[in-house]
Amino acid sequence: KEQRDPVGSMGNDSALACLSDQPRMFYDYFKQLFAQVTNPAIDSIREEVIMSLECYIGPEGNLLETTKDHAHRLLISHPILTNEELAALKHIDDHPEGRGWRSKMIDMTWPKSAGREGLVQALDRICQEAERAIDSGISLIILTDRAMSADRVAVSSLLATGAVHHHLVSQAKRTRIGIVVETGEAREAHHHCLLIGYGADAINPYLAFESLWKARIEGRLDPHEFSDDEKVVSAYRKAVAKGILKIMGKMGISTLQSYKGAQIFEAIGLGEEIVDRCFVGTASRVQGVNFEILAEETLRRHALGYPERQ
């Protein structure tokens, strides 16, 4: 007999993030738009010859003046970076083929003692550090939440990326730097698409890798197919690539370059103060959550990982 999904094959009956009693991930406040009426959809599998996730990142030259310096950009074959690739970017200053590029780490956490006010203060600091990095000749900034601990709360990587991207756009400095995100928060194709759609050039989801490595050690993965950590990472990146390409195909977009920074999303339940600062131009017909509520949800989720009671 035919099995039917009680929710519906395309349905999702979970509560909207803005109406949920649980502290939800910030990514849940967005949904992907699909313009199949105006843009013919692409079958990302049958038409894979025209689909590409290759992308150049880093400072761009003047579009009105072509020089050999325009070629001094970094070509990455996949927006999801391995830990080794991220380490190479962190130490690009010392690389013999670095061509004078320098990178800078920017911490995406704030002290728990600062309370709810610490979120906006952290966004201000992150944006200021990014702008100062450009003025000092930095080529890549790496937004990282590795410093998260019992005493430090991580800003959502999506919120930080959107804030930095739009701050640099407003200062006419965005094309002078590349933005790489090192986050333990993003793990699904939807998460990665949001980060890319709001300005991230590359992503290192280190916690997703470590979770899969732990699953392999505990015997939850096929030992023949996933005999070492490299194969696990390769399989994850392949799966994410297929997910991103499928989403891009539904929009009729064939290259990641066209999808990056396109903001093809709709916010559900975000207040104007968040949209106007971090997601300029994004439609948010259902208002609701402001920075204070978002900070409270972030602190609640942090408390689940670092409970105060022993």
Residue, then its C-alpha position, 0 to 999 in steps of 0.5 A: k500500500e502507498q505510504r503517505d506522510p501525515v504532514g504532507s510531502m512538502g509540508n512542515d507543521s512545526a511552530l514558526a520560530c517567532l511563535s515557538d516557546q523554545p529557543r530556536m536557531f536564528y536560521d529558522y526565521f528565514k525561508q527560501l524564495f523560489a521564482q519558478v514563474t519568472n525563472p525557469a527551474i534548472d534540473s541540477i542533476r540532469e543539467e549539472v554541466i552548467m552548474s558550478l560551485e566554483c567561486y573567486i573570493g577576496p578583494e576585487g579590482n576596479l571594474l572600469e580598469t582592467t589590470k593584471d592585479h584583477a587576477h589576484r583572487l583566490l579560486i575555491s572549488h567548494p564554499i565549504l572549507t575543510n579544517e586544513e583549507l581554513a588553516a591555510l587561510k589563517h596563515i596565508d601571511d606566511h605562505p610563499e604564494g600568498r601574493g601579499w594577502r593577509s588575514k585577520m580573525i574576528d571573534m563573534t562572541w560576547p561576555k555572558s556577564a554583559g547580558r542581553e545588551g552584549l549582543v548589539q555591543a558585539l555586533d558594533r565591535i565586529c563591524q568596526e574590526a572588519e572596517r579597520a581590517i580593510d583600512s590596514g590592508i587585510s585581504l580576508i577576515i575570518l569570523t569565528d565563534r571558537a572562543m565560545s565557552a561557559d563565560r562567552v556567548a556566541v553571536s549567531s554567525l548569520l546575524a554577524t555575517g549579515a551585519v558585517h556585509h551590509h555595514l561594509v556595503s554602506q561604507a562602499k568597502r565590501t569589494r575590498i575584502g573576503i569574508v570567511v565564516e568559521t562556525g559551529e552553528a551551521r550544519e544544514a544546506h539551508h544554513h549554508c545557503l543563508l550564509i552565502g546569500y547574505g555575504a559569506d564567501a566561504i564557510n568552515p562548519y567545524l562542529a558538523f565535521e567533529s560530530l560526524w567524526k564522533a559518529r564514525i568512532e562510535g560505529r554509527l557510520d558504515p566502516h567500509e565506506f567511511s574508513d577515515d575522517e577525510k572520507v567523512v568530510s568528503a561525503y558531507r561536502k558532496a551532500v551539501a553541494k547537492g543540496i545547494l545546487k538543488i536550491m540554486g536550480k529551483m531559482g534558475i541560478s546555475t553558478l554560486q557567484s550569482y547566488k552569493g549575496a543575492q538575499i533571495f529569502e523572506a524573513i518571518g517574525l523579525g522586527e525592522e531593527i534587525v532587518d534594517r541593520c543586518f538584512v537590508g532589503t529582505a521582506s519581513r511581513v510578519q514583525g516580532v523579534n527584536f535584538e532584545i528578544l534575540a539576545e534572550e533566546t541566544l542566552r537560553r540556548h547557551a544555558l542549555g550547553y553550559p548549565e549553571r547548576q552542576 
